[in-house]
Amino acid sequence: MNSQKVVLITGAGRGIGAATARLFAAKNYAVCINYKTNVDAASALAKEITAKGGRCITVQADVACESDVIRLFETTDKQLGPLSVLVNNAGILRPQSRLEDMTAERVNSMLVNNVTSYFICSREAVKRMSTRHGGRGGAIVNVSSGAARSGSPNEYIDYAASKGAIDTLTKGLALKVAAEGIRVNCARPGFIYTDMHADGGDAKRVERLEPIIPLQRGGTANEVAEAIYWLASDKSSFSTGNYLDVTGGI
């Protein structure tokens, strides 16, 4: 019987998700690389991991779509084995906007992609991990944002609100499943050098804001991945319902 631990990482084709996949693979986890559209990036990452002796699969799925999520988890079950860790990382960012200019479609899209996806992925993970359902326990790490605390005024208050919901989900779910062998924690990145800022129409945002960061620089995806791994690992075995800020002091 293969005793290798299994991690499923949503939105793992680029940025923080990709760095997290590399780190877990280096720690001898079998990795499910979930992606929505960028098959080339996901495939390149998988080749990189397997070339180093790692075990991984890529699965296309829109985690805002319930049927896609079910298929994603069932594929992981069949090809890798019982799930040990879920990293809820996938999310979207829209161009900077004031509230007066936001449409209901934008807000609803933000909430479905950034909140509903975490709920339904966590649901499927709990079904598999919980001792209540015959599971062996496990860990869920939610990727929130420092914006959940700041509110991201004049930039992305819809994004910030969606991440505030993830903070609340983390605490509530952690307390709900603590006695069922599942730990739920949250990593909150700040200004991180990733391609996501281009989605918001400000590719140089981190560089622009470096002077207000106490450490005087932005963070890297690898630094966030290390925080995610720690929260998922036995090193944090007495931690649940907590938040680890990776924000450079903000």
Rosetta blueprint (number, residue, H / E / L):
1 M L
2 N L
3 S L
4 Q L
5 K L
6 V E
7 V E
8 L E
9 I E
10 T L
11 G L
12 A L
13 G L
14 R L
15 G H
16 I H
17 G H
18 A H
19 A H
20 T H
21 A H
22 R H
23 L H
24 F H
25 A H
26 A H
27 K L
28 N L
29 Y L
30 A E
31 V E
32 C E
33 I E
34 N E
35 Y E
36 K L
37 T L
38 N L
39 V H
40 D H
41 A H
42 A H
43 S H
44 A H
45 L H
46 A H
47 K H
48 E H
49 I H
50 T H
51 A H
52 K L
53 G L
54 G L
55 R L
56 C E
57 I E
58 T E
59 V E
60 Q E
61 A L
62 D L
63 V L
64 A L
65 C L
66 E H
67 S H
68 D H
69 V H
70 I H
71 R H
72 L H
73 F H
74 E H
75 T H
76 T H
77 D H
78 K H
79 Q H
80 L L
81 G L
82 P L
83 L L
84 S L
85 V E
86 L E
87 V E
88 N E
89 N L
90 A L
91 G L
92 I L
93 L L
94 R L
95 P L
96 Q L
97 S L
98 R L
99 L H
100 E H
101 D H
102 M L
103 T L
104 A H
105 E H
106 R H
107 V H
108 N H
109 S H
110 M H
111 L H
112 V H
113 N H
114 N H
115 V H
116 T H
117 S H
118 Y H
119 F H
120 I H
121 C H
122 S H
123 R H
124 E H
125 A H
126 V H
127 K H
128 R H
129 M H
130 S L
131 T H
132 R H
133 H H
134 G L
135 G L
136 R L
137 G L
138 G E
139 A E
140 I E
141 V E
142 N E
143 V E
144 S L
145 S L
146 G L
147 A H
148 A H
149 R H
150 S H
151 G L
152 S L
153 P L
154 N L
155 E L
156 Y L
157 I H
158 D H
159 Y H
160 A H
161 A H
162 S H
163 K H
164 G H
165 A H
166 I H
167 D H
168 T H
169 L H
170 T H
171 K H
172 G H
173 L H
174 A H
175 L H
176 K H
177 V H
178 A H
179 A H
180 E H
181 G L
182 I E
183 R E
184 V E
185 N E
186 C E
187 A E
188 R E
189 P E
190 G L
191 F L
192 I E
193 Y L
194 T L
195 D L
196 M H
197 H H
198 A H
199 D H
200 G L
201 G L
202 D L
203 A L
204 K L
205 R H
206 V H
207 E H
208 R H
209 L H
210 E H
211 P H
212 I H
213 I L
214 P L
215 L L
216 Q L
217 R L
218 G L
219 G E
220 T L
221 A H
222 N H
223 E H
224 V H
225 A H
226 E H
227 A H
228 I H
229 Y H
230 W H
231 L H
232 A H
233 S L
234 D H
235 K H
236 S H
237 S L
238 F L
239 S L
240 T L
241 G L
242 N L
243 Y E
244 L E
245 D E
246 V E
247 T L
248 G L
249 G L
250 I L
